Amino acid sequence: MRDMGLVANLGLVFVAGFITALATGVGALPFFLVDDVSDRWNVVLWGLASGIMVAASVFGLIGEGLAEGTVLEIVPGLLVGVALVLVAHRVLDNAEVDPREYEEADFKKLVLILGILTVHSFPEGVAIGVSFADLNLGVGPQLLGYTVPVLAVFMTVAISIHNVPEGTAISIPLKAMDVSKWRMVWWSIFSSLPQPIGAVIAFYFVRIAREFLPFGFGFAAGAMIFLVLTEFIPEALELGESLPSGGRPELAAGVTVGVLVMVPLALV
């Protein structure tokens, strides 16, 4: 019975991670209505995603980590999370993957693409899995017979919202290459498929080794914050180069809204 309960819990965590992956596909949907998404709105969306992820990391993951352990237990996790993102950057910088070859990719190319996507979105999946650590162990909203931690709901919503502009960013070059709209949706979702896998692995690990839970919270938070600083913000500023003031007002507005929206959820 215990094994069946664990399998059921893993199933729910996988579904949560898969929902965040599906949210990436939402980023391609605007192209069904318009031919282009303006740089101004893209900057705002990246700012919104940045604010959401920083708020989720600081008030959600780090806050929960401090409730479970000490600063000395969390800091090593933060550093390892940063290291993982640095490794991901190194892999991405050294890899040459042309999106035009996606549909015609051979097996080796598909393996390369999947490997790159894994190191890129795996930390987000880890954040989801760690947030479910107290699934059916404490208090929280009831869902399909499960007692779901509030932090898990918070992180699933936060990463889903964050994935939308990421899907838009993925779709823009694909549209320029005349990839069909539905294939743009598919490739956007595909880019986040490592998230449910990472969520399941992280959940299982912290469930069987709860003494590492503070480390896990720190790991997820470190990776998320470093991703914001090294990917989201630079991406927004690059898109905003042609805008007045370099798009900084739009970026600041997006970050502010993201934080203001998510902080009340984190304090529930």
MIZATI-156054 format. One record per residue (C-alpha): residue number from 1; x, y, z. Coordinates in Angstrom, 3 decimals, decimal comma, padded with zeros to 6 digits, always signed. Example, Ala and Ser with C-alpha at 12.3 -4.5 7.8 and 13.67 -1.06 7.14 Angstrom:
<kolmars>
+-------+----------+----------+----------+
: lovex :     east :    north :       up :
+-------+----------+----------+----------+
:     1 : +012,300 : -004,500 : +007,800 :
:     2 : +013,670 : -001,060 : +007,140 :
+-------+----------+----------+----------+
</kolmars>
This chain:
<kolmars>
+-------+----------+----------+----------+
: lovex :     east :    north :       up :
+-------+----------+----------+----------+
:     1 : +000,000 : +000,000 : +000,000 :
:     2 : +002,850 : +002,350 : +000,823 :
:     3 : +004,401 : +001,718 : -002,603 :
:     4 : +001,049 : +002,364 : -004,272 :
:     5 : +000,765 : +005,631 : -002,353 :
:     6 : +004,224 : +006,693 : -003,519 :
:     7 : +003,369 : +005,840 : -007,126 :
:     8 : +000,173 : +007,895 : -006,876 :
:     9 : +002,109 : +010,825 : -005,419 :
:    10 : +004,710 : +010,588 : -008,169 :
:    11 : +001,876 : +010,610 : -010,689 :
:    12 : +000,443 : +013,842 : -009,294 :
:    13 : +003,879 : +015,492 : -009,265 :
:    14 : +004,414 : +014,422 : -012,886 :
:    15 : +001,045 : +015,931 : -013,853 :
:    16 : +001,991 : +019,223 : -012,165 :
:    17 : +005,264 : +019,299 : -014,089 :
:    18 : +003,467 : +018,441 : -017,320 :
:    19 : +001,031 : +021,321 : -016,761 :
:    20 : +003,967 : +023,733 : -016,621 :
:    21 : +005,296 : +022,227 : -019,861 :
:    22 : +001,913 : +022,710 : -021,543 :
:    23 : +001,970 : +026,336 : -020,412 :
:    24 : +005,033 : +026,867 : -022,613 :
:    25 : +002,845 : +026,037 : -025,597 :
:    26 : +000,517 : +028,896 : -024,641 :
:    27 : +003,343 : +031,245 : -025,590 :
:    28 : +002,902 : +030,220 : -029,233 :
:    29 : -000,856 : +030,873 : -029,313 :
:    30 : -000,640 : +034,650 : -029,955 :
:    31 : +000,747 : +033,840 : -033,406 :
:    32 : -002,652 : +032,325 : -034,284 :
:    33 : -004,100 : +035,850 : -033,909 :
:    34 : -001,279 : +038,207 : -034,920 :
:    35 : +001,759 : +038,016 : -037,169 :
:    36 : +004,145 : +039,380 : -034,584 :
:    37 : +004,472 : +040,151 : -030,866 :
:    38 : +005,980 : +043,594 : -030,278 :
:    39 : +009,323 : +043,991 : -028,548 :
:    40 : +007,618 : +046,152 : -025,925 :
:    41 : +005,260 : +043,355 : -024,892 :
:    42 : +008,042 : +040,785 : -024,991 :
:    43 : +010,107 : +042,906 : -022,593 :
:    44 : +007,122 : +043,237 : -020,258 :
:    45 : +006,533 : +039,471 : -020,378 :
:    46 : +010,180 : +038,685 : -019,575 :
:    47 : +010,021 : +041,195 : -016,718 :
:    48 : +006,835 : +039,559 : -015,449 :
:    49 : +008,484 : +036,131 : -015,576 :
:    50 : +011,542 : +037,501 : -013,746 :
:    51 : +009,469 : +039,037 : -010,957 :
:    52 : +007,443 : +035,861 : -010,553 :
:    53 : +010,501 : +033,610 : -010,329 :
:    54 : +012,398 : +035,849 : -007,893 :
:    55 : +009,335 : +036,115 : -005,647 :
:    56 : +008,755 : +032,370 : -005,862 :
:    57 : +012,386 : +031,664 : -005,005 :
:    58 : +012,838 : +034,145 : -002,160 :
:    59 : +009,447 : +034,001 : -000,452 :
:    60 : +008,541 : +030,453 : -001,422 :
:    61 : +011,583 : +028,193 : -001,717 :
:    62 : +014,052 : +029,973 : +000,553 :
:    63 : +011,318 : +030,763 : +003,074 :
:    64 : +010,278 : +027,124 : +003,197 :
:    65 : +013,907 : +026,049 : +003,373 :
:    66 : +014,459 : +028,203 : +006,457 :
:    67 : +011,382 : +026,640 : +008,026 :
:    68 : +012,869 : +023,174 : +007,444 :
:    69 : +016,526 : +023,846 : +008,245 :
:    70 : +019,264 : +026,408 : +008,766 :
:    71 : +021,033 : +028,909 : +006,542 :
:    72 : +024,135 : +026,691 : +006,576 :
:    73 : +022,043 : +023,849 : +005,105 :
:    74 : +020,485 : +026,046 : +002,428 :
:    75 : +023,584 : +027,902 : +001,174 :
:    76 : +025,338 : +024,798 : -000,284 :
:    77 : +022,143 : +024,073 : -002,224 :
:    78 : +022,086 : +027,633 : -003,548 :
:    79 : +025,665 : +027,269 : -004,775 :
:    80 : +025,026 : +023,913 : -006,461 :
:    81 : +021,944 : +025,386 : -008,167 :
:    82 : +024,070 : +028,215 : -009,539 :
:    83 : +026,696 : +025,701 : -010,678 :
:    84 : +024,073 : +023,705 : -012,594 :
:    85 : +022,971 : +026,805 : -014,502 :
:    86 : +026,605 : +027,636 : -015,293 :
:    87 : +027,051 : +024,131 : -016,704 :
:    88 : +023,853 : +024,579 : -018,730 :
:    89 : +025,203 : +027,839 : -020,154 :
:    90 : +028,458 : +026,144 : -021,089 :
:    91 : +026,608 : +023,336 : -022,887 :
:    92 : +024,333 : +025,786 : -024,703 :
:    93 : +027,257 : +027,992 : -025,737 :
:    94 : +029,196 : +025,036 : -027,151 :
:    95 : +026,269 : +023,396 : -028,936 :
:    96 : +025,253 : +024,291 : -032,466 :
:    97 : +021,586 : +023,476 : -032,930 :
:    98 : +019,735 : +025,006 : -035,861 :
:    99 : +015,937 : +025,102 : -035,272 :
:   100 : +015,442 : +024,718 : -039,022 :
:   101 : +016,759 : +021,176 : -038,675 :
:   102 : +014,277 : +020,190 : -035,937 :
:   103 : +011,721 : +018,591 : -038,221 :
:   104 : +014,385 : +016,735 : -040,182 :
:   105 : +016,572 : +015,843 : -037,231 :
:   106 : +018,223 : +012,446 : -037,121 :
:   107 : +018,579 : +010,434 : -033,919 :
:   108 : +021,874 : +012,046 : -032,844 :
:   109 : +020,455 : +015,522 : -033,389 :
:   110 : +017,376 : +014,700 : -031,343 :
:   111 : +019,542 : +013,394 : -028,507 :
:   112 : +021,574 : +016,618 : -028,575 :
:   113 : +018,443 : +018,769 : -028,553 :
:   114 : +016,941 : +016,804 : -025,666 :
:   115 : +020,193 : +017,048 : -023,703 :
:   116 : +020,320 : +020,817 : -024,121 :
:   117 : +016,679 : +021,219 : -023,135 :
:   118 : +017,233 : +019,026 : -020,086 :
:   119 : +020,019 : +021,146 : -018,609 :
:   120 : +018,036 : +024,280 : -019,454 :
:   121 : +014,672 : +023,435 : -017,897 :
:   122 : +015,599 : +020,712 : -015,399 :
:   123 : +016,069 : +023,212 : -012,511 :
:   124 : +012,497 : +024,412 : -012,952 :
:   125 : +011,268 : +020,838 : -012,676 :
:   126 : +013,373 : +020,396 : -009,537 :
:   127 : +011,680 : +023,434 : -008,007 :
:   128 : +008,281 : +021,853 : -008,602 :
:   129 : +009,316 : +018,474 : -007,198 :
:   130 : +010,854 : +019,957 : -004,049 :
:   131 : +007,768 : +022,097 : -003,445 :
:   132 : +005,673 : +018,894 : -003,290 :
:   133 : +007,843 : +017,427 : -000,503 :
:   134 : +005,001 : +017,543 : +002,053 :
:   135 : +002,375 : +016,088 : -000,288 :
:   136 : -000,194 : +014,245 : +001,871 :
:   137 : +001,949 : +014,872 : +004,972 :
:   138 : +000,630 : +018,205 : +006,233 :
:   139 : -002,069 : +020,773 : +005,646 :
:   140 : -003,122 : +022,368 : +002,386 :
:   141 : -005,898 : +022,426 : -000,186 :
:   142 : -007,583 : +019,140 : -001,085 :
:   143 : -007,280 : +018,038 : -004,701 :
:   144 : -008,578 : +014,698 : -005,981 :
:   145 : -008,064 : +013,167 : -002,552 :
:   146 : -004,550 : +014,600 : -002,115 :
:   147 : -003,492 : +017,136 : +000,503 :
:   148 : -001,401 : +019,473 : -001,641 :
:   149 : +001,090 : +021,879 : -000,006 :
:   150 : +000,342 : +025,549 : -000,683 :
:   151 : +003,956 : +025,966 : -001,819 :
:   152 : +003,390 : +023,307 : -004,499 :
:   153 : +000,376 : +025,189 : -005,870 :
:   154 : +002,373 : +028,420 : -005,725 :
:   155 : +005,378 : +027,009 : -007,592 :
:   156 : +003,284 : +025,261 : -010,242 :
:   157 : +001,413 : +028,493 : -010,985 :
:   158 : +004,619 : +030,566 : -010,917 :
:   159 : +006,553 : +028,331 : -013,312 :
:   160 : +003,529 : +027,968 : -015,610 :
:   161 : +003,271 : +031,758 : -015,917 :
:   162 : +007,026 : +032,012 : -016,400 :
:   163 : +006,893 : +029,437 : -019,222 :
:   164 : +004,490 : +031,495 : -021,355 :
:   165 : +006,999 : +034,162 : -022,497 :
:   166 : +009,588 : +031,417 : -022,891 :
:   167 : +007,247 : +029,729 : -025,365 :
:   168 : +006,832 : +033,029 : -027,203 :
:   169 : +010,608 : +033,460 : -027,400 :
:   170 : +010,978 : +029,953 : -028,830 :
:   171 : +008,203 : +030,555 : -031,388 :
:   172 : +009,541 : +033,829 : -032,810 :
:   173 : +012,510 : +032,314 : -034,734 :
:   174 : +010,420 : +029,292 : -035,727 :
:   175 : +007,788 : +031,590 : -037,258 :
:   176 : +010,507 : +033,399 : -039,202 :
:   177 : +011,439 : +029,991 : -040,645 :
:   178 : +007,821 : +029,355 : -041,722 :
:   179 : +007,276 : +026,527 : -039,240 :
:   180 : +003,527 : +025,871 : -038,967 :
:   181 : +001,627 : +027,340 : -036,012 :
:   182 : +000,774 : +023,977 : -034,444 :
:   183 : +004,379 : +022,826 : -034,768 :
:   184 : +005,414 : +026,009 : -032,976 :
:   185 : +003,095 : +024,997 : -030,132 :
:   186 : +004,556 : +021,490 : -030,129 :
:   187 : +008,195 : +022,643 : -030,060 :
:   188 : +007,405 : +025,123 : -027,297 :
:   189 : +005,939 : +022,313 : -025,177 :
:   190 : +008,773 : +019,969 : -026,132 :
:   191 : +011,307 : +022,490 : -024,817 :
:   192 : +009,836 : +022,098 : -021,302 :
:   193 : +009,248 : +018,330 : -021,224 :
:   194 : +012,272 : +017,824 : -018,916 :
:   195 : +010,320 : +019,682 : -016,214 :
:   196 : +007,949 : +016,838 : -015,251 :
:   197 : +010,915 : +014,448 : -015,290 :
:   198 : +012,951 : +016,727 : -013,029 :
:   199 : +009,928 : +017,189 : -010,770 :
:   200 : +009,490 : +013,446 : -010,249 :
:   201 : +013,199 : +012,850 : -009,579 :
:   202 : +013,441 : +015,738 : -007,086 :
:   203 : +010,239 : +014,733 : -005,276 :
:   204 : +011,370 : +011,131 : -004,903 :
:   205 : +014,786 : +012,206 : -003,627 :
:   206 : +013,537 : +014,600 : -000,938 :
:   207 : +010,841 : +012,131 : +000,047 :
:   208 : +013,287 : +009,297 : +000,802 :
:   209 : +016,017 : +011,613 : +002,162 :
:   210 : +014,181 : +014,396 : +003,976 :
:   211 : +017,346 : +015,502 : +005,737 :
:   212 : +018,361 : +016,950 : +002,360 :
:   213 : +015,144 : +018,962 : +002,023 :
:   214 : +016,707 : +022,348 : +003,003 :
:   215 : +019,491 : +021,661 : +000,485 :
:   216 : +016,828 : +020,890 : -002,135 :
:   217 : +014,984 : +024,155 : -001,486 :
:   218 : +018,274 : +026,053 : -001,707 :
:   219 : +019,248 : +024,241 : -004,907 :
:   220 : +015,975 : +025,124 : -006,639 :
:   221 : +016,082 : +028,743 : -005,446 :
:   222 : +019,715 : +029,236 : -006,482 :
:   223 : +019,049 : +027,895 : -009,965 :
:   224 : +015,892 : +029,996 : -010,410 :
:   225 : +017,437 : +033,274 : -009,250 :
:   226 : +020,590 : +032,745 : -011,303 :
:   227 : +018,493 : +031,950 : -014,389 :
:   228 : +016,665 : +035,251 : -013,939 :
:   229 : +019,915 : +037,206 : -013,610 :
:   230 : +021,761 : +035,509 : -016,464 :
:   231 : +018,976 : +034,703 : -018,954 :
:   232 : +015,667 : +036,461 : -018,372 :
:   233 : +016,951 : +039,982 : -017,642 :
:   234 : +019,606 : +039,971 : -020,431 :
:   235 : +016,996 : +038,595 : -022,873 :
:   236 : +014,603 : +041,417 : -021,960 :
:   237 : +017,286 : +044,099 : -022,271 :
:   238 : +018,370 : +042,741 : -025,653 :
:   239 : +014,798 : +042,853 : -026,926 :
:   240 : +014,372 : +046,369 : -025,547 :
:   241 : +017,444 : +047,897 : -027,211 :
:   242 : +015,310 : +049,623 : -029,868 :
:   243 : +012,790 : +050,989 : -027,340 :
:   244 : +013,019 : +054,348 : -025,533 :
:   245 : +015,316 : +054,063 : -022,493 :
:   246 : +016,349 : +050,614 : -023,728 :
:   247 : +013,083 : +049,044 : -022,569 :
:   248 : +014,036 : +049,440 : -018,898 :
:   249 : +010,702 : +051,023 : -017,864 :
:   250 : +008,815 : +048,109 : -019,425 :
:   251 : +011,143 : +045,621 : -017,760 :
:   252 : +010,777 : +047,314 : -014,370 :
:   253 : +007,000 : +047,382 : -014,737 :
:   254 : +006,895 : +043,680 : -015,574 :
:   255 : +009,156 : +042,740 : -012,642 :
:   256 : +007,079 : +044,844 : -010,233 :
:   257 : +003,790 : +043,312 : -011,351 :
:   258 : +005,268 : +039,809 : -011,139 :
:   259 : +006,448 : +040,336 : -007,562 :
:   260 : +003,202 : +042,030 : -006,457 :
:   261 : +001,100 : +039,225 : -007,924 :
:   262 : +003,083 : +036,366 : -006,398 :
:   263 : +004,053 : +037,683 : -002,946 :
:   264 : +000,491 : +037,446 : -001,527 :
:   265 : +000,297 : +033,823 : -002,737 :
:   266 : +003,627 : +033,039 : -001,094 :
:   267 : +002,432 : +034,402 : +002,232 :
:   268 : -000,794 : +032,363 : +002,316 :
+-------+----------+----------+----------+
</kolmars>
